[in-house]
Structure formats: C-alpha cells, structure tokens
Amino acid sequence: MENAQRKREILDVCLATFIRRGLYETSVRDLSRALALQSGGIYYWFKDKDDVVVTCAEEAALRLEEHLIAPALQDIREPDRMMERLRLRADELRPMMKFFASVCACSRYEERLRPVLGRLAERYEKYAARFASELHCELQEIAPYVYFAITTVTDYMIFGEASYIEPQIRLIKSTIGSILEKDDTERTI
C-alpha cells in the first residue's frame, strides 16, 4: 500500500510539473528534480519518459472528468447553473486540459494513447447513460448532447474564448430544458 501511495505522489508531482512547465519544456531531469530524486531516479517508477507522459495524460483525463462531468450531474436539473459552474471549473482546469491536448496532438504518443482514449470513450457512454437516467429520458435523446457538451467545454478550455462556444451552450441548455419540461409534464399527468 505504501508503494501505491508513493506512486500516486510521484504521479501528482509529475503531472504538476508538466502542467507548469509544458510538455515539450519538461525534461527527465526536471521531473527528477521536482521529485527530489537523483537524475534518472524516475525510471524506478516509469519505463521511460513516454511512459511518464502517457500516464500523466491519462491521470489528467480522469481528473478533468472527475471535476467536470461528475459535478455536472448534480446540477443537471438546473441547466443555467450547470453550465455556469462548468465554465468556472473549466477556467480552473484549463492548464490541465492544455497539457492533455498537447499530448493528444503529438504523433509521438498517438499509438500509446489509443487505449487511454478508448477507455475515455467507454466512460463517456456511461456518463451519457447516467445523464439519461437523471433526466428520465432515453439514452439516444440525450447522448449526442452529452458528447456535444464535453466537446464544447473542451474547446472552451483549449481556446479560452466564451463567445466562441456561446451558441453551443444555448443549444445544450435549451435541449436539457426541453427534456426537463417533458419530464415534469409526464410526472404531473
């Protein structure tokens, strides 16, 4: 258990270092220094630098989901509040998304990221099912908008321009509002 805890701490420091310095600017020496390890000491925990990058990218994806998608489920019955809180959390997490996007955009990591992105897609399907359950609607009715919302928030985090995504936000809120109205009407009948 102690080894797993240490690996978690090392992953936290590596991810923070990549976020602070950038994917291309961070060397193995930087990572070792941040971890207070001798140069190359990181290889006790990771096979090579690419392993560190891909592991950190997957951790970034998990953290982004945890801090964006899961809380959105709690606010689903209040679309305006949900989208505003998503925007605030997206602002806080923008550096992490930029790191994740930089890894995804690099052809060097393409093959090693394929399973990570596959697991991400599987989780998106599960999130869509949870949104459908919360909204008391069919999966096919909400799934495209869940994926659209994820893409919209991702775009906002990468580009940082709210006006760029405003039409998408209106559509998402309108669709969720319509589904909620339908659900309320069916409950009162």
C-alpha positions in Angstrom: 0.0 0.0 0.0 2.8 2.4 0.8 4.3 1.8 -2.7 1.0 2.7 -4.3 0.8 5.8 -2.2 4.3 6.8 -3.2 3.4 6.2 -6.9 0.4 8.4 -6.5 2.5 11.2 -5.0 5.1 10.8 -7.8 2.3 11.0 -10.4 0.9 14.2 -8.8 4.3 15.9 -8.9 5.0 14.8 -12.5 1.6 16.0 -13.7 2.0 19.3 -11.9 5.5 19.7 -13.4 4.2 19.1 -16.9 1.3 21.5 -16.4 3.6 24.2 -15.0 6.5 23.8 -17.5 4.7 22.3 -20.5 5.0 19.0 -22.3 8.0 19.9 -24.5 9.8 22.0 -22.0 9.8 19.3 -19.2 12.9 17.1 -19.2 13.5 13.9 -17.2 16.0 16.0 -15.2 13.2 18.5 -14.4 10.9 15.6 -13.2 13.6 14.0 -11.1 14.5 17.4 -9.6 10.8 18.1 -8.8 10.6 14.7 -7.1 13.9 15.2 -5.2 15.3 12.1 -6.9 18.7 11.6 -8.4 18.8 12.2 -12.2 17.2 9.1 -13.7 15.6 8.1 -10.4 12.2 8.4 -12.1 12.9 5.2 -14.0 12.3 3.2 -10.9 8.6 4.2 -11.3 8.3 4.6 -15.1 9.7 2.7 -18.0 10.8 5.8 -19.9 9.7 9.5 -20.3 7.0 8.5 -22.8 5.5 6.3 -20.0 5.5 9.2 -17.7 3.8 11.4 -20.3 1.1 8.9 -21.2 0.5 8.0 -17.5 0.2 11.7 -16.6 -2.1 12.3 -19.6 -4.5 9.6 -18.5 -4.5 10.9 -15.0 -5.2 14.4 -16.4 -8.2 13.0 -18.3 -9.5 11.2 -15.1 -9.2 14.4 -13.1 -10.9 16.5 -15.7 -13.8 14.1 -15.8 -14.0 13.9 -12.0 -14.1 17.7 -11.7 -16.3 18.5 -14.7 -18.6 15.7 -15.6 -19.5 14.3 -12.2 -20.4 17.7 -10.7 -22.5 18.5 -13.8 -24.7 15.5 -13.0 -25.5 17.1 -9.6 -26.7 20.3 -11.4 -28.5 18.6 -14.3 -31.9 19.8 -13.2 -30.7 23.5 -13.3 -29.1 23.9 -16.8 -28.1 27.5 -16.3 -26.4 26.8 -13.1 -24.8 23.6 -14.5 -23.3 25.5 -17.5 -22.1 28.4 -15.3 -20.4 26.0 -12.8 -18.9 24.0 -15.7 -17.4 27.2 -17.0 -15.9 28.2 -13.7 -14.4 24.7 -13.2 -13.2 24.8 -16.8 -11.4 28.0 -16.1 -9.6 26.4 -13.1 -8.7 23.3 -15.0 -7.6 24.9 -18.3 -3.9 24.3 -17.8 -4.5 20.6 -17.2 -6.6 20.4 -20.4 -3.9 22.1 -22.4 -1.4 19.5 -21.2 -3.8 16.7 -22.1 -4.5 18.2 -25.5 -0.8 18.7 -26.2 -0.1 15.1 -25.5 -3.1 14.0 -27.7 -1.8 16.3 -30.5 1.7 14.8 -30.5 2.1 12.0 -33.1 4.8 10.5 -30.8 2.2 9.4 -28.3 -0.6 8.5 -30.7 -0.2 4.7 -30.5 0.3 4.6 -26.7 -2.7 6.9 -26.2 -5.1 4.8 -28.2 -6.1 2.6 -25.3 -6.3 5.6 -23.0 -8.7 7.3 -25.4 -10.6 4.1 -25.8 -11.2 3.9 -22.1 -12.2 7.6 -22.1 -14.8 6.9 -24.9 -16.2 4.0 -22.9 -16.6 6.2 -19.8 -18.4 8.9 -21.9 -21.0 6.3 -22.9 -21.5 5.5 -19.2 -21.8 9.3 -18.4 -24.4 9.7 -21.2 -26.4 6.8 -19.6 -26.2 8.5 -16.2 -27.5 11.8 -17.6 -30.3 9.9 -19.3 -31.2 8.3 -16.0 -31.1 11.6 -14.1 -33.2 13.3 -16.8 -35.7 10.3 -17.1 -35.2 10.2 -20.9 -34.0 7.8 -23.5 -30.2 7.5 -23.9 -30.4 8.4 -27.6 -32.3 11.6 -26.7 -29.5 13.0 -24.6 -26.3 11.2 -25.6 -25.5 13.5 -28.5 -25.8 16.5 -26.3 -23.6 15.0 -23.6 -20.9 14.4 -26.1 -21.5 17.9 -27.6 -21.2 19.4 -24.1 -18.0 17.6 -23.5 -16.6 18.8 -26.8 -17.8 22.3 -26.1 -16.3 22.5 -22.7 -13.0 21.1 -24.1 -13.0 23.7 -26.8 -13.5 26.4 -24.2 -10.7 25.1 -22.1 -8.3 24.9 -25.0 -9.2 28.2 -26.7 -10.4 30.2 -23.7 -13.0 32.2 -25.5 -16.5 32.1 -24.2 -18.1 33.8 -27.2 -16.8 31.0 -29.4 -18.9 28.4 -27.6 -22.0 30.5 -26.7 -24.2 29.1 -29.5 -23.4 25.5 -28.3 -24.1 26.4 -24.7 -27.5 27.8 -25.7 -28.4 24.7 -27.6 -27.3 22.4 -24.7 -29.3 24.4 -22.1 -32.3 24.5 -24.4 -32.3 20.8 -25.1 -31.9 19.9 -21.4 -34.7 22.4 -20.6 -37.0 20.8 -23.1 -36.2 17.3 -21.7 -36.9 18.6 -18.2 -40.2 20.2 -19.2 -41.3 16.9 -20.9 -40.3 15.0 -17.7 -42.3 17.5 -15.5 -45.3 17.2 -17.8 -45.2 13.4 -17.7 -44.9 13.4 -13.9 -48.0 15.6 -13.5 -50.2 13.5 -15.8 
